[in-house]
Amino acid sequence: MKNCKKMQEEMRKAAKESGVKLYEDGEYEGKGKGFGGDIVVKVIIKDDEIESAEVVSADNETPEYIEVAKALLNDVISYQSSDVDTISGATLSSNGILEGVRNALDKAKAKG
């Protein structure tokens, strides 16, 4: 993942230098399918970066698994991407969270 992080940092730097904006500032929600149903994630974008990401609801997920899977949100923020590894043992919950992040980021994409 180190190469992926470096590549993503270079892409963000190139976009900023060229004046291209990737995301609009704001709060965005996205939904993904976990093991037990829908997982809703909120992503906050500020200055064209993922400032924070959190699970808003995951009512039908097994509590132990969703808690473990939430740890991958730190990677989403660190790598500024939803292209991160899932957490072993909580794969379906992880996939639902990442799908929710991707949906939220799609809503945040800059227009034009």
Backbone torsions as a table, in degrees:
resi	resn	phi	psi	omega
1	MET	NA	-17.9	-179.5
2	LYS	-61.8	-41.7	177.8
3	ASN	-63.9	-39.1	178.3
4	CYS	-62.8	-44.2	-180.0
5	LYS	-62.9	-44.3	-179.9
6	LYS	-63.0	-42.9	179.5
7	MET	-63.0	-42.1	179.8
8	GLN	-67.3	-37.5	176.7
9	GLU	-63.1	-41.9	178.7
10	GLU	-64.6	-39.2	178.2
11	MET	-64.8	-43.3	178.5
12	ARG	-63.8	-41.9	179.8
13	LYS	-62.8	-44.9	179.3
14	ALA	-63.2	-40.3	178.8
15	ALA	-63.8	-43.9	179.4
16	LYS	-64.0	-42.7	-179.4
17	GLU	-64.2	-32.5	-179.4
18	SER	-88.6	-2.8	178.9
19	GLY	81.4	8.7	179.0
20	VAL	-81.2	130.7	179.0
21	LYS	-102.4	127.4	-179.4
22	LEU	-85.0	-41.1	-175.2
23	TYR	-132.1	152.4	172.9
24	GLU	-90.5	139.2	176.6
25	ASP	-60.4	146.4	176.0
26	GLY	146.4	-177.2	176.6
27	GLU	-106.3	133.1	-177.2
28	TYR	-134.0	138.5	176.3
29	GLU	-109.5	145.3	175.9
30	GLY	-138.4	157.8	-176.8
31	LYS	-123.8	140.5	175.6
32	GLY	-137.5	160.9	-178.7
33	LYS	-96.1	117.9	175.9
34	GLY	-97.4	-163.3	179.8
35	PHE	-65.7	-42.5	-174.0
36	GLY	-101.7	1.2	-178.5
37	GLY	142.0	-153.2	-175.1
38	ASP	-74.9	141.2	172.6
39	ILE	-119.2	125.0	179.5
40	VAL	-104.0	129.9	-177.3
41	VAL	-121.2	140.4	174.2
42	LYS	-111.6	130.1	178.2
43	VAL	-118.9	133.2	176.7
44	ILE	-109.4	125.1	178.5
45	ILE	-106.9	131.3	175.5
46	LYS	-142.6	131.1	179.4
47	ASP	53.7	42.0	174.5
48	ASP	68.3	22.2	178.4
49	GLU	-134.2	155.6	174.7
50	ILE	-76.3	108.2	-179.3
51	GLU	-82.2	-40.0	177.9
52	SER	-155.3	161.2	176.9
53	ALA	-150.1	135.9	-179.0
54	GLU	-148.7	153.9	174.3
55	VAL	-82.5	123.5	179.9
56	VAL	-88.8	-42.0	176.8
57	SER	-152.5	145.8	176.9
58	ALA	-157.4	55.8	-169.3
59	ASP	-56.1	-33.4	-174.4
60	ASN	-104.8	10.4	177.2
61	GLU	-83.6	150.8	174.2
62	THR	-66.7	122.3	-173.7
63	PRO	-51.4	-41.5	-178.4
64	GLU	-64.0	-40.8	-177.3
65	TYR	-72.0	-41.5	-179.0
66	ILE	-67.3	-36.1	178.0
67	GLU	-63.4	-42.5	177.7
68	VAL	-64.6	-44.7	-176.7
69	ALA	-65.4	-30.1	-179.9
70	LYS	-59.2	-23.7	-179.3
71	ALA	-60.4	-26.5	-179.0
72	LEU	-69.2	-14.4	177.0
73	LEU	-64.1	-28.5	174.6
74	ASN	-62.8	-39.5	177.3
75	ASP	-67.4	-38.7	177.9
76	VAL	-57.4	-44.4	-179.8
77	ILE	-70.7	-44.9	-178.7
78	SER	-62.5	-44.3	-178.1
79	TYR	-89.1	-8.4	-178.6
80	GLN	55.6	43.5	-174.6
81	SER	-162.8	154.2	171.8
82	SER	-91.1	2.2	179.0
83	ASP	-88.5	70.0	-179.9
84	VAL	-127.6	164.2	-179.5
85	ASP	-72.7	143.5	173.6
86	THR	-73.8	167.5	-179.6
87	ILE	-98.4	121.1	-179.2
88	SER	-58.4	134.9	-179.0
89	GLY	93.4	-16.1	177.6
90	ALA	-137.2	41.0	-172.8
91	THR	-61.9	-46.9	-176.9
92	LEU	-67.2	-39.5	175.7
93	SER	-66.3	-40.5	177.5
94	SER	-60.3	-46.0	179.7
95	ASN	-61.2	-39.4	178.5
96	GLY	-64.9	-41.1	177.7
97	ILE	-63.5	-46.7	-178.4
98	LEU	-65.8	-36.3	175.7
99	GLU	-63.8	-40.3	177.1
100	GLY	-63.2	-41.7	177.4
101	VAL	-62.6	-45.3	179.4
102	ARG	-60.3	-42.2	178.6
103	ASN	-63.8	-41.0	178.2
104	ALA	-65.3	-42.8	179.4
105	LEU	-66.0	-33.4	175.3
106	ASP	-61.4	-39.5	178.3
107	LYS	-68.6	-28.3	-176.1
108	ALA	-85.3	-11.5	-175.7
109	LYS	-55.3	136.3	179.8
110	ALA	-66.0	141.2	177.0
111	LYS	-91.6	135.4	177.0
112	GLY	85.0	NA	NA
